Amino acid sequence: MSDPQAAISQMGGRGRHQGRDGAMVPAATPDSYYGRPVLTAPVWTWEIAAYFFTGGLAGASATLAAGAGLTGNATLARRAWPVALAGAAVSPVLLISDLGRPERFLRMLRVFKPTSPMSVGTWVLSAFATATGLATGWQLLGVPPAAVGVPAAAVAALTGPVVSTYTAVLIAQTAVPAWHDARRELPFVFAGSSLASAGGAVAALTPVEAAAPARAMAVAGAAVEVAAATVMTRRLDPRVRAAYEAPSTGPFHQAARACTLGGAALLAAAGRRSRTATVAGGLALCAGSALERWAVYKAGRVSADDPAQTVGPQRDRRGRPRSSESSRAPSPSPHSAARSTTSPRRSS
Amino acid sequence: MTVTYGEEARERVGFFTDTSLCIGCKACEVACKEWNAVPEDGLDFMGLSMDNTGGLGADTWRHVAFVEQRVQLEDVEGLRWLMSSDVCKHCTHAACLDVCPTGSLFRTEFGTVVVQEDICNGCGYCVPACPFGVLDKREEDGRVWKCTLCYDRLRDDQEPACAKACPTDSIQFGPLEVLRVHAKGRVEELHERGQDGARLYLDSPDDGVGGAGAFFLLLDEPEVYGLPPDPVDCTRDLGESWRAAGAAAVTLAAVVAGAVLVGRRFA
């Protein structure tokens, strides 16, 4: 190129960020600030998604254990309580390790704050875990005695469903569109998921003659989980639904559904006769439940990172047109601005 | 606000950021970092016009946004350059404060929202709760940090560092009621001058956060600056969320009850 000016501007452009017309600055779109997120994505790590699973499983197992005890199915009760206890023991470890300052975990019990689902949940989980420990000890070891064990079992049975569903409230009570806009359905997704995983896990550990309630619970839970998840995604604004269909979430969502339905089918068809089928079905249901929690957790990050999911529905709410053209006619004064936004042309 | 300070209560103060006066000098970013000893968070070259900071976070409590726009002026094409200094909004209905489970986030006697760093255990709930994406967790530290509206300076009757450093008085600090009156007058003045796009953002107590302690005069739609058009404190929907969870919990218990009762027939 004989023109030195053109050569210099071409050299300067190469290797640096190029917008349209060879401009140096990316075009600012009127729908976002350079495509940057409006929200800050949750900083929670995999432990929180895992806790959704373990807490849900524990809560539903405790309710099952208490129900089995009440209906004279001691075999089932003696399997369900340890499952609940295992979940209740692992859950605080997961939660504490996610904290930025784990050594300060007791700060969670400084206050009881009704506006904070995490505060309410921490107290409920604490009561649940304590009660489950006492009830399991009473059922399996005879220690503590029934005077403590029976009320403990009642507390565990009452707080169990709360433990299994409050986590949905926790994530729904954020600004993240994929979670907040699904606040009416997420609790049912989590409830169904808890029922399915708890029923499946307990059934797998129980002789088939005594496991009928666990199987029934698992199959019903699977139906609730899949139905609620379907309704949830259908009801979402299409822009927000994209968070559940993204490459990092869609496959998990679908795998969860497949495992849940497959596991439920196995239990329903062959669970009564075959312990092997029950174990396989139980494992599949647990896998499905865990995968579903993972998909929901990841969808939150995708949703927070996408400015369109925040801006779009909010603009609609304000009654503003979706196009980038202004609804306001530009005034004739030289100081007024039109809404078209492109990067400036470089003078050459 | 549900906190009652009694005799300790002070008049509510805040920021009015008039972005029509901002020259993009970033003195506010520097002053804030210097006063609050905020760590360096990346010497990046993002090239977003003159913005190399990116956005608010644990280590950026004032962020100047730059937006270049083409403007048609009769028969000539010109350029409009929007500049705005973003900050924590210190909302009247603050989602971060509502969801904090340790009580670390609290409302001060000035009406501002502050994180008590000796209590915060880094649970991170406030991070996705904020409709503006203000808060974030500081990596190695583990706790969440944000603008304090220079709480320490307020208690010495000083204005915040950013307002003090701003050379054009784009960042104005004072009693919120006074600022709101002044802001309305300023918008009218701009409209008279032909700046039809001038509007106030977060000044009205009727919006989703109840109006903010830091409100703005913008020259274009909020989303152009990276701000949400209709931010809402998620706590507004708390009752609805808990009712759904209650129904789901009852459903869970009912399914278990049905299962143990029905299953009895097959025992």
Contacts between the chains, C-beta under 8 A, distances in Angstrom:
chain1	res1	chain2	res2	distance
A	16	B	47	7.2
A	17	B	47	5.0
A	24	B	47	7.0
A	25	B	47	6.7
A	25	B	48	7.3
A	25	B	49	5.3
A	25	B	68	6.1
A	26	B	47	7.7
A	26	B	48	6.8
A	28	B	49	7.5
A	28	B	67	4.8
A	28	B	68	6.4
A	28	B	69	7.1
A	28	B	224	7.1
A	30	B	220	7.7
A	30	B	221	6.6
A	30	B	223	7.0
A	30	B	224	5.5
A	31	B	223	5.8
A	32	B	223	6.1
A	32	B	226	6.7
A	33	B	48	8.0
A	33	B	55	8.0
A	33	B	65	6.1
A	33	B	67	7.1
A	33	B	223	7.6
A	33	B	224	7.0
A	33	B	225	6.0
A	33	B	226	3.0
A	34	B	48	5.0
A	34	B	226	7.9
A	36	B	54	6.9
A	36	B	55	6.1
A	36	B	226	6.0
A	37	B	55	7.8
A	37	B	133	6.4
A	38	B	132	7.3
A	38	B	133	5.6
A	38	B	223	7.7
A	38	B	226	6.2
A	38	B	227	7.3
A	38	B	228	5.3
A	39	B	128	6.6
A	39	B	130	7.4
A	39	B	131	7.3
A	39	B	132	7.9
A	39	B	133	4.4
A	40	B	57	7.3
A	40	B	127	5.3
A	40	B	128	6.7
A	40	B	130	6.9
A	40	B	133	4.1
A	40	B	134	7.5
A	40	B	135	6.7
A	40	B	136	5.3
A	41	B	127	7.9
A	41	B	128	6.9
A	42	B	124	6.7
A	42	B	127	6.1
A	42	B	128	4.3
A	43	B	124	4.3
A	43	B	127	5.3
A	43	B	136	7.1
A	43	B	137	4.7
A	44	B	124	5.8
A	59	B	252	7.9
A	60	B	252	6.3
A	60	B	256	7.0
A	63	B	252	6.8
A	63	B	253	6.1
A	63	B	256	4.6
A	64	B	256	5.4
A	64	B	259	7.4
A	64	B	260	7.2
A	67	B	256	5.1
A	67	B	257	6.1
A	67	B	259	7.4
A	67	B	260	3.9
A	68	B	260	5.7
A	70	B	260	7.2
A	71	B	260	4.7
A	71	B	261	6.7
A	71	B	263	8.0
A	71	B	264	5.4
A	72	B	264	7.8
A	73	B	260	6.9
A	73	B	263	7.5
A	73	B	264	7.3
A	73	B	267	6.5
A	98	B	123	7.8
A	98	B	124	7.8
A	99	B	121	5.2
A	99	B	122	5.1
A	99	B	123	5.8
A	99	B	142	7.4
A	100	B	120	7.7
A	100	B	121	6.8
A	100	B	122	1.8
A	100	B	123	7.4
A	100	B	124	6.7
A	100	B	137	5.4
A	100	B	138	7.9
A	100	B	141	7.3
A	100	B	142	2.9
A	100	B	143	5.6
A	100	B	144	7.5
A	101	B	120	7.2
A	101	B	121	4.6
A	101	B	122	4.8
A	101	B	142	4.6
A	101	B	143	6.2
A	102	B	121	7.8
A	104	B	102	8.0
A	104	B	119	7.9
A	104	B	120	7.8
A	104	B	121	3.7
A	104	B	122	7.7
A	105	B	121	6.4
A	107	B	102	4.1
A	107	B	104	7.4
A	107	B	119	5.8
A	107	B	120	7.9
A	107	B	121	4.6
A	108	B	101	5.5
A	108	B	102	6.1
A	108	B	121	7.1
A	108	B	123	7.4
A	110	B	102	5.5
A	110	B	103	5.4
A	110	B	119	7.1
A	111	B	101	7.6
A	111	B	102	6.9
A	111	B	103	4.2
A	113	B	100	7.5
A	113	B	101	6.3
A	113	B	103	6.8
A	115	B	98	4.2
A	115	B	99	7.0
A	115	B	235	5.5
A	115	B	238	6.4
A	116	B	98	6.5
A	116	B	99	4.8
A	116	B	100	6.3
A	116	B	101	4.8
A	116	B	125	7.2
A	117	B	99	7.3
A	117	B	238	7.9
A	117	B	241	7.6
A	117	B	242	7.9
A	118	B	99	6.6
A	118	B	101	4.1
A	118	B	123	6.5
A	118	B	125	5.1
A	119	B	101	3.9
A	122	B	101	6.1
A	161	B	248	7.9
A	161	B	249	3.7
A	161	B	250	7.4
A	161	B	252	4.4
A	161	B	253	5.0
A	162	B	245	7.8
A	162	B	249	5.7
A	164	B	249	7.2
A	164	B	252	6.0
A	165	B	245	4.4
A	165	B	248	4.6
A	165	B	249	4.8
A	165	B	252	6.9
A	166	B	245	6.0
A	168	B	241	7.9
A	168	B	244	7.8
A	168	B	245	6.1
A	168	B	248	7.3
A	169	B	241	4.6
A	169	B	242	5.9
A	169	B	244	7.7
A	169	B	245	4.8
A	170	B	125	7.7
A	172	B	234	7.9
A	172	B	237	7.8
A	172	B	241	4.8
A	173	B	99	6.3
A	173	B	129	7.1
A	173	B	234	5.0
A	173	B	235	7.0
A	173	B	237	7.4
A	173	B	238	6.2
A	173	B	241	5.8
A	174	B	95	7.8
A	174	B	99	7.6
A	174	B	125	7.8
A	174	B	128	4.1
A	174	B	129	4.9
A	174	B	234	5.9
A	175	B	95	6.7
A	175	B	128	6.2
A	175	B	129	6.0
A	175	B	130	6.3
A	175	B	131	4.3
A	175	B	133	8.0
A	175	B	231	7.7
A	175	B	232	7.7
A	175	B	234	5.9
A	176	B	128	5.1
A	179	B	128	8.0
A	180	B	234	5.8
A	180	B	237	7.2
A	183	B	237	6.2
A	183	B	240	6.3
A	183	B	241	4.5
A	183	B	244	6.2
A	184	B	240	6.9
A	184	B	241	8.0
A	184	B	244	4.7
A	185	B	244	7.5
A	186	B	244	7.6
A	187	B	241	7.7
A	187	B	244	4.7
A	187	B	245	4.1
A	187	B	247	7.3
A	187	B	248	3.6
A	187	B	249	7.6
A	188	B	244	7.5
A	188	B	247	7.7
A	188	B	248	4.7
A	188	B	251	6.9
A	190	B	248	7.0
A	191	B	248	4.0
A	191	B	249	6.8
A	191	B	251	5.8
A	191	B	252	4.4
A	194	B	252	6.6
A	195	B	252	6.0
A	195	B	255	5.6
A	195	B	256	7.4
A	199	B	259	7.4
A	209	B	267	6.8
A	210	B	267	6.6
A	212	B	262	7.8
A	212	B	263	3.6
A	212	B	264	8.0
A	212	B	266	4.1
A	212	B	267	6.4
A	213	B	256	7.9
A	213	B	259	4.3
A	213	B	260	4.4
A	213	B	262	7.4
A	213	B	263	3.2
A	213	B	264	7.5
A	214	B	259	7.4
A	214	B	263	7.7
A	215	B	263	7.6
A	216	B	258	7.4
A	216	B	259	4.1
A	216	B	262	5.8
A	216	B	263	5.4
A	217	B	255	6.0
A	217	B	256	5.8
A	217	B	259	3.9
A	220	B	255	4.9
A	220	B	258	7.4
A	220	B	259	6.8
A	221	B	255	6.5
A	224	B	251	7.0
A	224	B	255	7.2
A	272	B	266	7.4
A	300	B	128	7.0
A	304	B	128	6.1
A	304	B	133	7.9
A	307	B	223	7.5
A	307	B	226	7.6
A	310	B	131	8.0
A	310	B	228	5.5
A	311	B	223	4.6
A	311	B	228	6.7
A	311	B	229	6.2
A	314	B	228	5.6
A	314	B	229	4.3
A	314	B	230	4.0
A	314	B	231	7.5
A	315	B	223	7.1
A	315	B	229	5.0
A	315	B	230	7.5
A	317	B	229	7.8
A	317	B	230	5.0
A	318	B	229	5.5
A	318	B	230	5.1
A	320	B	221	7.5
A	320	B	229	7.0
A	326	B	197	7.8
A	328	B	196	5.7
A	328	B	197	7.0
A	330	B	72	7.6
A	330	B	196	7.3
A	331	B	194	4.8
A	331	B	196	5.1
A	332	B	74	8.0
A	332	B	194	7.8
A	333	B	193	7.4
A	333	B	194	3.1
A	334	B	73	5.0
A	334	B	74	7.4
A	334	B	78	8.0
A	335	B	193	6.4
A	335	B	194	5.0
A	335	B	195	5.9
A	336	B	194	5.3
A	336	B	195	6.5
A	336	B	196	5.8
A	336	B	197	7.1
A	337	B	69	6.2
A	337	B	71	4.8
A	337	B	80	4.6
A	337	B	197	6.1
A	337	B	219	7.2
A	337	B	220	7.3
A	338	B	69	7.9
A	338	B	70	7.5
A	338	B	71	5.8
A	338	B	72	5.0
A	339	B	69	7.8
A	339	B	220	7.4
A	340	B	69	7.3
A	340	B	70	5.4
A	340	B	72	7.4
A	341	B	67	7.2
A	341	B	68	7.6
A	341	B	69	4.5
A	341	B	70	6.6
A	341	B	224	7.5
A	342	B	69	8.0
A	342	B	70	4.9
A	343	B	68	5.9
A	344	B	68	5.7
A	344	B	70	7.0
A	344	B	79	5.0
